[in-house]
């Protein structure tokens, strides 16, 4: 009985509701009648409200999936956004029985033509190839779903508007990933992307500049602090080191000569080296340089600058 009454009525405080009669903010919502009633004076404030929820009830996740009539959400990382259907490759019916030889040949022919109809224009063929490359690169780089979706969206804007004709698909996908990583403040270097791509760093950089120019994107400046969590994870250092690194980089931002014109990866690597010494979790410059993708000379130079300009006292 209690669950039934809860379904019928919901009582609570609504910050956007004020009773025109008594000024109360307490409201009762009658879901069956579609009415909003003031709990203080009983005034029916509104009626005939539409219930946008489903008309069915489900008590388990399996029931919810079985009764839902909506498919998966659109996905920009699939060339057709995941809206088309697929004929399964398994040659079995709904009861698990295997098809006969004649039926298998018919299903094979239907599957082949269904794939052909999904990719019928030059734009679709381009997107199909690009999204396959994007999926491969995202997997090897360990990118999050949001970064992958943003990279796919940037690439789609270029192709659908025909702003990048006769360009390398692999290079443009790499440029889209590089731009998406910077926009999501989880930057990856061009060298790192080129290491897993089929094109070199120079070509990805050229296509990145084209992407920024054509789409008129205001790209944020790379912050050394954005590189720190990934480097700390790769080096297996505790959270106290990361906290100290962030403090050092915040101090460095007060002196523009330490930041301007410096590779953010080198600054992050030097700050990690200093923090590892200060917190007694020492890591060699060689290991830090390998994790950051810079040379040991860069780590040493940035380390000396930070210690000297910030007047940090290092333990022997």
ChimeraX attribute file (.defattr): number of C-alpha atoms within 10 A of each C-alpha:
attribute: neighborCount
match mode: 1-to-1
recipient: residues
	/A:1	6
	/A:2	7
	/A:3	7
	/A:4	8
	/A:5	10
	/A:6	12
	/A:7	13
	/A:8	14
	/A:9	16
	/A:10	13
	/A:11	15
	/A:12	11
	/A:13	13
	/A:14	12
	/A:15	9
	/A:16	6
	/A:17	15
	/A:18	16
	/A:19	19
	/A:20	10
	/A:21	12
	/A:22	12
	/A:23	12
	/A:24	16
	/A:25	16
	/A:26	18
	/A:27	24
	/A:28	20
	/A:29	22
	/A:30	19
	/A:31	17
	/A:32	12
	/A:33	14
	/A:34	16
	/A:35	17
	/A:36	23
	/A:37	20
	/A:38	24
	/A:39	18
	/A:40	15
	/A:41	13
	/A:42	14
	/A:43	15
	/A:44	15
	/A:45	16
	/A:46	12
	/A:47	13
	/A:48	11
	/A:49	14
	/A:50	10
	/A:51	11
	/A:52	6
	/A:53	7
	/A:54	10
	/A:55	6
	/A:56	8
	/A:57	10
	/A:58	13
	/A:59	7
	/A:60	9
	/A:61	8
	/A:62	9
	/A:63	11
	/A:64	13
	/A:65	12
	/A:66	10
	/A:67	12
	/A:68	11
	/A:69	8
	/A:70	7
	/A:71	9
	/A:72	7
	/A:73	9
	/A:74	11
	/A:75	14
	/A:76	19
	/A:77	24
	/A:78	18
	/A:79	22
	/A:80	16
	/A:81	11
	/A:82	15
	/A:83	13
	/A:84	10
	/A:85	9
	/A:86	11
	/A:87	12
	/A:88	10
	/A:89	9
	/A:90	11
	/A:91	16
	/A:92	13
	/A:93	9
	/A:94	6
	/A:95	6
	/A:96	9
	/A:97	9
	/A:98	13
	/A:99	14
	/A:100	11
	/A:101	10
	/A:102	8
	/A:103	12
	/A:104	15
	/A:105	13
	/A:106	12
	/A:107	18
	/A:108	15
	/A:109	11
	/A:110	13
	/A:111	15
	/A:112	12
	/A:113	11
	/A:114	15
	/A:115	14
	/A:116	10
	/A:117	10
	/A:118	16
	/A:119	16
	/A:120	10
	/A:121	10
	/A:122	9
	/A:123	14
	/A:124	16
	/A:125	14
	/A:126	15
	/A:127	24
	/A:128	18
	/A:129	13
	/A:130	25
	/A:131	24
	/A:132	15
	/A:133	18
	/A:134	27
	/A:135	16
	/A:136	14
	/A:137	22
	/A:138	20
	/A:139	12
	/A:140	11
	/A:141	14
	/A:142	10
	/A:143	16
	/A:144	12
	/A:145	11
	/A:146	12
	/A:147	22
	/A:148	23
	/A:149	18
	/A:150	20
	/A:151	26
	/A:152	25
	/A:153	16
	/A:154	21
	/A:155	26
	/A:156	21
	/A:157	15
	/A:158	18
	/A:159	15
	/A:160	12
	/A:161	10
	/A:162	11
	/A:163	14
	/A:164	18
	/A:165	10
	/A:166	7
	/A:167	10
	/A:168	15
	/A:169	21
	/A:170	20
	/A:171	24
	/A:172	26
	/A:173	26
	/A:174	33
	/A:175	29
	/A:176	28
	/A:177	31
	/A:178	23
	/A:179	25
	/A:180	24
	/A:181	21
	/A:182	20
	/A:183	19
	/A:184	13
	/A:185	17
	/A:186	20
	/A:187	20
	/A:188	20
	/A:189	16
	/A:190	19
	/A:191	15
	/A:192	13
	/A:193	22
	/A:194	20
	/A:195	13
	/A:196	15
	/A:197	20
	/A:198	13
	/A:199	17
	/A:200	16
	/A:201	19
	/A:202	13
	/A:203	17
	/A:204	26
	/A:205	19
	/A:206	13
	/A:207	22
	/A:208	22
	/A:209	12
	/A:210	17
	/A:211	22
	/A:212	16
	/A:213	11
	/A:214	13
	/A:215	13
	/A:216	9
	/A:217	11
	/A:218	9
	/A:219	11
	/A:220	11
	/A:221	10
	/A:222	16
	/A:223	20
	/A:224	22
	/A:225	21
	/A:226	19
	/A:227	22
	/A:228	25
	/A:229	18
	/A:230	15
	/A:231	22
	/A:232	21
	/A:233	13
	/A:234	14
	/A:235	16
	/A:236	10
	/A:237	17
	/A:238	13
	/A:239	12
	/A:240	12
	/A:241	23
	/A:242	21
	/A:243	14
	/A:244	18
	/A:245	26
	/A:246	20
	/A:247	14
	/A:248	23
	/A:249	22
	/A:250	13
	/A:251	14
	/A:252	19
	/A:253	13
	/A:254	11
	/A:255	13
	/A:256	9
	/A:257	12
	/A:258	18
	/A:259	16
	/A:260	10
	/A:261	8
	/A:262	13
	/A:263	15
	/A:264	20
	/A:265	27
	/A:266	26
	/A:267	29
	/A:268	28
	/A:269	32
	/A:270	30
	/A:271	28
	/A:272	31
	/A:273	24
	/A:274	25
	/A:275	24
	/A:276	21
	/A:277	16
	/A:278	16
	/A:279	13
	/A:280	11
	/A:281	13
	/A:282	15
	/A:283	17
	/A:284	11
	/A:285	20
	/A:286	14
	/A:287	15
	/A:288	24
	/A:289	22
	/A:290	15
	/A:291	17
	/A:292	25
	/A:293	16
	/A:294	16
	/A:295	14
	/A:296	18
	/A:297	13
	/A:298	18
	/A:299	24
	/A:300	17
	/A:301	13
	/A:302	20
	/A:303	21
	/A:304	13
	/A:305	16
	/A:306	22
	/A:307	16
	/A:308	11
	/A:309	13
	/A:310	15
	/A:311	9
	/A:312	12
	/A:313	10
	/A:314	10
	/A:315	9
	/A:316	4
